[in-house]
């Protein structure tokens, strides 16, 4: 950008230079042209008056031109008058162009530039003097044999309206020239002064403009190299500095440690703060980073809430761990934002050169992969890079690419797992679970590819397929069992799920009250107004809503009253330790009591033993779901079991178990 501005400034300077040069040249040329015209007019006036005087005695003039007159008297009179008229030399020619008389200074005519024949001159008409032939030729003499400035003027003699000859008058222009040139010289001086002042001003202005451009460019380079909010290096600058640090590492034969870190659940945290508070949090964190890091360490903000540090000299693993622990302690201290205390935790990923990479981009990528691992394993921790992480990323990318083809290649399949009425043992309904029949890996569960589908933008397509396939299967059952389908966050927040559900129910013919949509607690945290609006539309259609994995996330009584759920599903992590864990037993008992108070159906997931089923039945749980009552089955197998088995399920025999 600065180069363009410099070129533009140079072009403008050039244009102004041309303009000033033209003005200067026009001024000089005009002065010279005006001086020439004034001199010509003066010379012609002198020669014209003298010539007209000679015409007052036409008889003698005719005789003189024909060579028949006494020239003595004529010479005396004409010489006297020529001296008065500043004509220091004159020549008379007949119409044939022959020189017939020379007078005045009596100098050798060869000392002057003589006129060419009359025929060579243009014919000019002067109404004032009735003269047809005239010409002024300016000359410069040596000041001795001829004046410094003189003019040769050719004026025709007329007698009775007819030309009879030509007088070539040599007019002394020295006094007139010096008088006029003095005035025009001052004009030239003023023109020159104007030109040079203008050019000087233009150069000063251009120099100042160029200085401002270069200053702006330097400032822009600074801004370009750093993060505008925190003042830390940005990603590009960090990579350049990291490259230099790697060269230094080789010369010192030392290790180089790269640490990537970001704030856990920053989006949720930022949504709860004002925009200014969110920025202040990032600025304060950056300030702490600069204080913690040593001289020579490289600190940068890569994007959003992600930061990076590069350190030389931490060669021992114990020193790296101590430094990271110090980072966690300092960065996790409360932040004061507009009088409000905010606490946050951070996840970190660590890579080390040379084992984890010896180029800036690979080293940063390795640290970022380690950061992703620390976030997926619970956050508020750190992980060192290992090569398996890179392999996992490649596998996930391969799966994402293959998943795009799965729907078209008919590789997806619905499995059903029964939900049992605990008090009667009857089948109450089923939950639809997605499986992927991978061509080389076999049957893959949703835990291995749903997250990939979410990140690759394929979840809306998969969610629609699951919903339509589950409703089509349920509509064919002989009895009106309910069918539960999970709704993904993408569907709930980005798509108009109510319209999709309404269209699917109309296409398949399934009664709305048989469809149960399961929503996890974490989905209720973001864009709560949109969620409330969509869930209200779903309720108006007539479908049932269930909150899934209750107790494992941000459990809140406000959700139950605001969203008007029909069912609460207890997360299996609490069911697993019902017999040994007093805390889990108390939690399950509280959830069941809450559901009964709100007149909401309670379903316990992950029931695998008769002891768990007995405890849940004693506590008053409505429904159960788990391997004790049946594994997820394909559509064909589940339909066959529905036809062959009784509606009463004996938990000891596991009718729906594989």
N, C-alpha and C positions, 0 to 999 in steps of 0.2 A: 504494500500500500504506500509506504514512504517513497519507494522508488518511483511510483506513478506520480506522487506529489512533486518530487524533485524534477522529474521530466516535465511536468506541467508548468512548474515555476520557471524552468529554463526556457520553455517555449514562449511563455508570456514575456520573459525578459528579452528574448530575441525579437518578438513582435514590437515591443516598445522601442528597442534599439533601432529597428527598421523605420518606425514612425518618426523618431527623433532625427535620424539620419536624413530622411526624406524632407522633413521640415527644414533642417539645416541646409541641405543642398538646394531646396527651392528658394530659401532666403538668399543664399549666396548668388545663385543664378539670377534671381530677380533683381538684386542690387546691380550686378554687372549688366544685365539687359537694360535696366533703367538708365544707368550711367551712359551706356552706348547710345540709347535713344536721345538723351539730353544733348550729348556731344554732337550727334548727327543733326539735330534740330538747330543747335547753335551755329554749326558750320554752314548749314544750308541757308540760314537766315543771312549770315554775312555774305556768302557768295551770291545769294539771290539779289540782295540790295545793290551790290557792286555791279552785277550783270545787268540789272534793270537800268542802272545809271548809264552804262555804255549804250543802251538802246535809245537813249534820249537824242543821240546824234546818229541816226541810222545811215545817213548818206556816207559819212566818214567811215562808219563801221563796215558798210558794204564794200567801200573802196579798199579798206584795210584788209578785209578777208579775201578780196580779189587780187591784192598785191599792188594797187594803183595809188595808194595814199601815202602822204608823207607821214612817217611814223614818229617823227620827233615830238610834235605837239601832242599826239595821242599818248605817247609814252609818258610825257611829263604829267599830263592830267590823270591818266589811269594809275600811274605809280603813286601819285600823291593820295588819291582816293583809296588805293589798295592798302597803303600803310595805315590810314585811318581805320579801315575795315579789317585789320589784322590779316590781310592777304599779302603774304610775303613773296609769293611767286604765282604767276598765272601764265596760261598758254591758250592761244586761240587756234582753232581748227576750222577748216571749211567743211562743207557737207561731205566731201570725199574722204575726210579723215586726215587731210594733210596739215601738218603744222605750219602755220603761216606767220605766227608772231609769238615771241617769248618776252615776258616783262617781269618787273618786280625785282627780285634779288639778283637777277642775272646769273644765277648759279647754273651749273651744268644740268640740263634736264635729266641726264642719266642718273643724277643723284636721287631722283624721285621715281616712284612707281607711276609710270605713265598709263593713261587710260587706253583701253582697247578701242577699236572702232565703234562708232555709235551703234551699228547694227547688232553688236553683242549685248547691248543693255536692254533691260525690260522697259517697256513704254509705260510710264506712270502719268496719270493726269492730275494736274493741280488746278482746280477751278479758281483758286485765289489769284494765282500768278499767271494762269493760262500757259503753263510750261508743260511740254510733253516729255522732254528728256531730262532726267536728273539722276545723279548717283553720288553717294557719299562713301568714300573709302577712307577708313581710319588708318593712320600710320604712326610709327614712332621713330624719331630721329635721334641723332647723336648729341644734339644740343649745340653743335658748332656749325656744321655745314647745313643743318636743318634743325628746327625746333624739336624738343623732346616729344611733343605731341602735336600732330597736325592732321588735317583731313584734306583729301582731294575731292572737290565737288565739281561735277559736270553739269552745266546748265546750258540749255540751247538758247541762241539768239533768234528772235522773231522779227520779221519785217512784213507789215501788212498781212499778218496772220500766217505767214509761211516761215519755216525755219531757214536761217541763212548761214548758221555756223554754230560752233560749240566753244564755250569758255571753260577751261579746266582751272579752277581756282584752288590754290594751296593755302588753306586757312590755318593760322597759328592757334592751336587749341590748348596750349600749355597752361595759361592762366585759368581758362574755363575748366580744364581737366582737374587741375589741382584743387580748385574751389569745390567742384562737385564731388570729387573722389574723397575729399576730407569728410563730407557729410555721410557719404555711403560707406566709408570705412568704419565710421561709428556704428552704422547699422550692421555691418559685418561683425563688429566686435560684440554688439548686443546679441546678435544671432548666435555667435559662437558661445558667449556666456550662457545664454539660454540652453543651448545644446549640452554644454558640459555640466551645468547645474542639474539639468533634467536627467542626464545619464548618471551623475553622481547620486542624485536622489533615488533613481531607479535601482542602482547597484546597492545602495544602503538598504532600501526596502526589500530587495530580493535577498540580500544577505541576511537580514533579520528574519525574513520568511523562511529561508533555508535553515537558519539556526533553530527556529521554532519547530520545523519539520523534523530535524535531526533530534531535537530534544524530545519531541513527541514519539519519535521512533524508539529512542532509548527507553522512554517510559513504557511504551507499548511492549517492548521486549521484556521488560521487568514483569509487566502484568501477564504477558504470554507465558512466562516461565514459572509463575506462582499461582496459587489458588487465591482468588480475590477475597473470599470470605475470611480465611484463616491466616493468609500470608505465608503458608507453607509452600514447598515445591509442589507442582502438579505432577501428573503421571509422566508426561513426556520428559520433564526436567529430572524427575526421579530416575527414569531409565537411563538418561545420559550420565547422571552422576554415578549411578550403579555400575555402568560400563567402565568409568574411570576408576572406581573403587576396586573392580575386579582386576584391572591392570596393576594397581598398587598391591593388591593381595598376592599376585604372582611374584612381584619383586620382593615382597616381605616374607613370602612363603607362610602366609597366615590364612586363617579361615575368615570368611565373610558371612555374616548371619543376616537374613532378611526376615522380618516379622510383619505379617499382615494382620490387622485387627479391625474389628468393627463393633458397633454397639448392638447388644442383643435386643431384638424386638424394637428396633428404632422407629419403625413405621407406626406401631401402636403408641409408642411413647410420644412421638412427634405429633400424632393426631390429638393427643390429650393436652398438648402445649399450644401456645400461640406460635405464629410463624417467627416472631422475634425471639421468643424463648428457645425455640428449636435451633435457630442460628447461634444464639448465645451459648447454648450447650456445646455445639461444635467448636466454637471459638475458644471456650474455656478448656475443653479437652485438648485442643491443639497447643494451647499455652502450657498446659501441664506436660505434654509430651516434650516440648522444647526444653523445659526445666529439668525433666528426668534424664533426657539423653545427654551423652557426653559430647565434648567438642570433637568435631570430625564425623559424628554420626549424621546420617542423612535422614531427614524426616519429611514426609509428604502426605498430602491428602489426595487419594486416588480418585474417589468419587463419593458423593453422598456422605455416608457415615463411615466409609472405609479409609483407613490410614495405613501407612507403611513406614518401617524403620529399617535402615541398613547399618550394621555395626561391624567394624573391624576389631580384631583383638580378642573376641570372645571365643577362644579356641577350645575350651573345656565345656563339656555338656553341663556340668554343675554350675558354671558361671552363667551359662545361657539361661538355665532354669531360675537361678537367683535373680537375674535381670528381669525375666518375665514375671516372676512373683512380685517384684518391686513395682513393675508396671501395673499389674492388676490391683495391687493395694492402693497405689496412688490415684489411678484413674477411676477406681470404684468409690472413692470418697464422695460424699454428697456435693452437689453443685447448687449454688445459690442463684436462682434465676428470678429476678424481680421480687425478692423476698420469699420465694418459694423454694424449699429444699427438694432437689430431685436426685434420686439414686439410680444408677444404671450399672449393668455388668457388661463385660466385653469378652468376646471370643477371639482367639488368636491362632494363627498358623505360622509355622517356622520352617524355613529351608536354609540349608547350609551349603556354601560353595567350598570345595569342589564337588562333594559327593552327590548333591541334588541338582547340579547344573553349573555350568561355567560361563553362561551368557546371561545378560540382564533379563531378557524376556523369559527364558526358561526358569531362572531362579525365582522371579516374581510369580510365574504361573505355579510353580511348585508350592510356594508359600500360600498362594490363594487356594489351592486344592486342600492343603492342610487346614486352612481356615474353614472351608466347607465341611470337612470332616468333624472339626470341633463343634460346629453349629449343629450338625446332624446328630451328634452324640450328647446332646444336652445343654450346650452353650455354657457360658461362664467358665470356660476352660481353654486349654491350648493343646495342639497336636503338632508333632514333628512330621514332616513329609516322609512317605515311603513310596516305593515304586508301585505298589498295589493300588494306591489312590489313582494314579494315572491310568492304570489298566481299567479300574472301575469306571472312570470317566469315559474312556473309549467304548466300553461295553454299553454304558448308558446311551451314548450317542448312536451306537449301532442299533440298540433296541428302539430308540426314538424313530430312527429311519424305517425300521421294519414294522413298527406299530402303525405307520401311515398306510401300509399295505394290508394290515390285518383285517380291516372291515371289508375291503373289496375282495380279499382272498378267502373270506368266510372262515377266518381262524378264531374268531371270538365265539364264546359260548356262555350260556346262562346256567348256573348251578343253583339248586334250591336247598335251603336248610330249614327244617321244621321248627315252628314255635308252638309250644305245648301249654295248654291250660293246666296249671299245676294242681288245681283242686279236683279236676275231673279226669285228667290224663288224656283229654281229647286234643286232636290237632286243631289249633286256632288259626294258623296261617303259616306263611313261609317268608324267608328273606331271600331275595334274589342276589346272587353273588357272581361277579364276573370272573371268567377264566380265559386265558389265552392259550390256544393250542399251537405252541410255537413249533415250526417245522423241525428244528434241531434240538431244542431244549426241552421239549415236551410241554406238559401243562404248567403254566406259570400263574401264580396267584396275583391278586391285585396289588399286594404290598410291593411287588417287584417292578410294576410298571405304571401304576396310577400317578405317582409323583412325577414320573417322566412325562406322562401325558399332560399333566398340569403345566409343567414348565415349557413343553414344546407346543402348547396351544391346541392340543388335540382332544382335550377333555370334554368340550361341548359336544363334539361329534360322537365320542364314546358314550357320554351320558344319555344322549338322545337314543342311541342304539339300544342301550340297556333298558331304558324306560319302555320303549316300544316293544322290544322282544319279551320282557317280563309281562306286560299287560296282555300281549297276544297269547302267551302260554296260559296265564291265569284265567282268561275268558273261556278257555276250552275245558276247564275242570267241571266235573259234574256238580260239585258243591261249592258254595260261595266263600271259599277260604280267602283270607286277606293276603295281599302280596306287598312286601316291604322293599322299597328301592332307595338306595342312598343317592342324595343330591350333592354334587361336588360344589366347592366354593365358586368355581368359575361359572357354573350354571346359575347359582343363586345371585351372584353379584353383577355378572356381565350380560347375562341373557335374560329374556323375558320368560322365565320358567313357567309362569301361570298360563301363558298362551300355549306353550309347548305341551303342557300336561292336558289342557283342555282339548287340543287337537288330537293327541294320542288317544285319549279316552273316547273321543268321537269316532276315530278311525277303527279302533279295536272293539268298541262296544262294551268295554268293561265298566261296571257301575262305579261311580266315583268313591263311594264309601269303602270299597274293597281295596283301594290303593292307599298305601301308607308310605309317606315320604320321610326318610330319616335324615336328620341334620345334626352335625357335630357342634359342640359348644363353641369351638374356635371360629366357626363360620358366622357366629352372631356378633363377633367383636368388631368387624370392619363394616363400614357403610350401613350402620344400624337402621337408618331411616329407609334405605332401599330394601333391606331385609324385612322390616316390619310391613312395608307396602306389599311386597311379593307374597309373604306368608298370609296376609289378610286376603289377598286375591285367591290364593290356593284354598283357604278355608271356605271362601264363598262358593268355590266349585263343588265342594263336598268331600274332598279328600281329607285323610287324617294326617296329623303331623306328629312325629316322634323326635325327641332329643336323644341322640346317640352318645354312648360313652360318657354318661353323666357322672361327674365326680372326678374325672381325670384332667379336666382343664380348668377354665375360669368359672366354676360353678357359682351361680347366683340365683337367689330366689326371685330376683326381679325378672329373669328370663321366663320363669314359669308363669308369672301373672301377666306379663306383657304380651307374650307370644301365644298364649292359650294352646299349649300342647295337649295332645290326646294320650301320649304315652311317654314314659321315662324309661330308658334302657340303662341298667346299671353296668358300668364297665367291668369287664372280666377280671381286671387286676384286683378288685375287691372280693370277688367270688372265690378266687383261687385260694386264699388263706382264711376262709371263713371258720374252719375248724380250729386252727392254731392261733389266728391273729385276733386278739380282742379288739384292736382298733378298727380293723376292717369290718368286724361283726357289728360294731357300734355305728359305723358309717352306713352299712347296708340297712341296718334297722332304722336309722334316721331317714334314709331316702324312701324306704317303703312307707314309713309313717307319714312322711310329707306327701307322697303320692296319694295315699288313701284320704288324707285331709283335703287334698285338692280334687279328689274324685278323678284321678288320672291313673291309667293302667301302668303297672310296673312290670318290666321284663328284665330278667337277669341273664346276662350273656356268660358264656364260658362254663356252663355247668357240665362237669365231667364225672362226678362221683355221686352215688346215692346219698352219701352223707351231706353233701352240699345241697342236694335237692330237698332233703328232709329239713334242714335248717331254714331254707328259704320258705318252705311250706309253712313251717311253724311261725315264721316272722310275718306271714300273710302276703307273700309275693304272689302276683297274679299269674305270670307266665315265665317260662324258662326256655332257654335255647343253648344247645351245646352238644358235644360229642356223645354225651350220655343218651341223648334222644335221637341222634342221627347226624351223620356227616353230610356235608354238601354233596348233592347228587345231580347228575345231568337231568335234562328235561325228560328224556325217555325213561330213565331209571326211576325218577320221582313219580312220574305218571303211572308206571307199572306198580310201584309200591302203594299208591293211592287206590289202585284197582284191586290189589291182592290182599291188602292188610286191613285190619279193623281200624275204626276211628279211635278206639281206645288204645293208648300206648302204655305198655308195661315198661317202666324204667329199668327193670332188671333184665329184660330181654332185648331192649333197644331195637324195636321193630324197624326204625329208619336208619339203623347203623349199617355200615357197609359190611 
